[in-house]
Amino acid sequence: MSEPRLIEVYKLPTVDNVCNQILREVISLPKVSMAHVIMNKGNVSLWHQHSKMTEVYFILSGEGVLYYGDKALQAEKGIYLVLPLNTPHKLRNIGKSDLEHLVFAIPPFDPEDVKILDSSPTENIIPAKLSYDKPPITALDGALIYELMNVEEREQLDVALAVGFLPAGRKAIPHYHKISEELYYVTDGFGRVRVGEQDFEVKKGSIIYIPTDKVHALENESDLEELKVLCVSSPSYTEGDFILKNDRN
């Protein structure tokens, strides 16, 4: 995959799965794959684990509880959880509407690496509430970002995830990467992404694949609301691989 690409997630076909969820396989890169899942009201996934894949859950909307090991986490918009190898887990929709989330598999998803477990956790565990405990940082392109993985996780998995924000009416500074390819998943707002010589209009559910060595920049076309994206870098980004367009040789 070497050319920029726009994917509209809600237009992708659904695939059968053992949990009877509305599941769409979005994209697979050499180190990571992304799936989009909608759980209907009252739905719960099976208690299971993986021995070869680390998974990362990112909640897009709805209300649920994510059980993992002997713990539980409130699953609400913007919450994420990194699930190391051999961590039993399941997700329950406890809200009054659909629970929508992304699942990243590192390395890419392998259906042979799904072990269904017989015993399930007691569901009287009080779920913890996660909050972003650090202020956002300003990236070189001018966007505000929250890094969703710590340094150890990024180094071990060689994949990075971050939530990025552009205020209303703002444009990011064009830049590129020589090592990492990227995915932008738009979670809120609307705008435009320029990649190389191509322009893509984006809104909630839009995904942009950005190959290495392609100059790119986000633009928030709203006068009122933030443009918010989930950014995936594979291999994991490094400071030296964030190159502004004006520095291009």
N, C-alpha and C positions, 0 to 999 in steps of 0.2 A: 504494500500500500504506500504509494509515493505521492499521490495528488490530494489536495484538500478535498474535503467531502462534507456535505450537509446531510444530516440524518434527522428526520422528524419522528420522534419515538412513538407517538400515538398512531402513526401510519404503518408501523412495522407489524408483521403477522405475529400472532401468539403461538406458543408452542405448548404441547402437553407436558404436564409435570405431576409428580406423585402427590403434591400438596393441593392440587386443584385450584391454583392461583392463575391470575391473568398475567402470564410471564412472556416477556419479549427479550430475545437475545439481541443486544444492541450492537456490540462490536467486540472483536478480539484482537489484541495486539500481542507481540511476542511475549510480554511479561505479565499482562493483565487483561481480563475480560470484564465487560459490564453487562448486567442484566437489569431490566426494568420490571418491577413487580407491582401489581395491584391486588390487594387482599380485600375481598368483600366484607361487609359487616359480619362480625362473629367468626370469621375464618381464623384458623390457626395452622401453622406449619407443623410438620412432623419433627419430633425430637431426634436430632441427627448430629453427625460430626464428620470432619474431613481429616485425613491423615497426611495429605500432600498439599492441600490448598489452604492458605490463609484467606479469610473473607473479611470484607469491610461492608457494613450496613450503613446506609445514609438515608434518613427519613425525609421524604419530600412533603408529605401532608398526612393528616389523620392522627389517630391516637391509638397507641398499643403498648404492649409490654414485651421487651426482648429478654428472654431468659437465656442465661449462659452459665454453664457450670452450676455453682450453687448461688448465683447472683441474679439480679434482674435490673433492668434499666427502663425508665420511662421512655417510650418511643414516640417522639413528637417532632414537628418540623425542625430541621436543622441538626438533629441529633445524629451522631455517628458512633460506631463501635468497631474496633479492630478485634477480630476473633482469631487467636493463634491456632496452630495445628492442634487437633484432637480436643477441641473445646466443644462439648455438647451444647446445642442451642436450638431455640425455636422462637417464633414471633407470633403473638396473638393480637388480633384487632379487637380492642375493647371500646372503640368509639361508635358513633352513630352514623358514620359514613365510611367510604373506602379508606384503606391505609395504603399509601403509595410510597415505594422506596426503591433505592438502587442497591444492587449487590455486586461488589467487585470481588473477583477471584484472582488470587496471585499464587502460583502461575494460573493461566487461563483455565476456565472451568472444565473439569473432567467428570462426566457422569458416572464413571467407574469409581470415583473417590467420594461417594456418598454412602455413609454407613447409617442405616436407620437403627435407632436404639429402642430397646423394649421399655425400659423404665423412663418415666418423665418426672421432672421436678415437681414438688408440691408448689402450687401456685399461690400460697399464702406468703411468699417472700415479698417484703415491701420494696418496690422498685426504687432505685436511686434516681436522682434527677441530675443530669449532666448540664453544666454550663461552661461556656468558653471562658476560662479563668485568666486569660491574658488579653491585653488590648490588641487590635489588629495592627499589622505592620504595613508600611507603605512600600510596595514593590517598585522596582526601577521604572516600570511603565506608568506609575502614578496611581494604580489601583490599590485599594486596601484589601489585605488578605489575612485570613486565619489559616494557619497550617493545621491540618487534622492528624498528622502523624508526628511522633517525636523523632529525634535524630536516630535513635537506635532502630526504630521500625523502618525508617527510610533507608538506612544503610543495609539492613538485613533483607528487605524485600525488593529494594532497588526500584521502588515506585513511590511517588508522592501524591498526596491529595491536599487540596486547599480550597477554601471558599473565598471568592473574590467579589468585591463590590466596586461599582462605578457610580458616583453620585449623578443626579439628574443633569442631563445636558453635557456630560463630560466625555472626552475622548482619551483613550489610553495612548501612550507613546509607542509607536511602532518598534518592534524588536523581533529577534529570532533566536533559535537555539541550534547549535551544531550537533548536540548529543541527544537531547530528549525530543520525542514527539509528544504531542499534547492532545487532550480532549477537553473541550469546553461544553459543559451541560448547563443550559440556561434554566434556572429554577424560578426566577422572578424577573418581571420587567420585559422590555423589548428593546431591540437596537439593531446593530449591524456589526459584523466582523469582516474585516478585510484580511485576506490571506493571499500573499503574492499579488497577482493581478485580478483576483476574484473577490467579489463582494457578496456576502450572504446576509439576508435579513433573518433575524432570530427572535424567538419568543420562548415562552415556557415550553419545555419539551424539545427544544432544538439542541442538536449536538453538532459541534464542528470538530472534525479531525484535522489536526495541523501537523504536517510532516516536518521533519527536521529541515533547517536551512531555509524556511519560508518566513519572510517578514509578515507579521500579523499584528492586529490591534483591534480592541473592542471600542465600540462607540455606543453610548447610551442616548437614544433618541427621544426619551421621555423628558418632559419638563417638570415632572412631579415626583417620579419614583425612581428608586435605585435599580440598576441592572445588576443582577446577582447571578454568578456562575459558580459551578463546581468544576475545578480544574484538576485534571489528572496528568501527571508527567511520568513518562516511561522511556528510558530509565529515569530514576529520580533526578530532579534538577540539582544543579550546583550553581553557586553564585557566578562562577566564571563562564557559565553557559547561558547567561542572560545578557544578550548583546543588543544594544540599542542600534537602530537602523543607521544613525549617523556615524556609528563606529565601524560599519561594514567596510571591509577592504575591497 
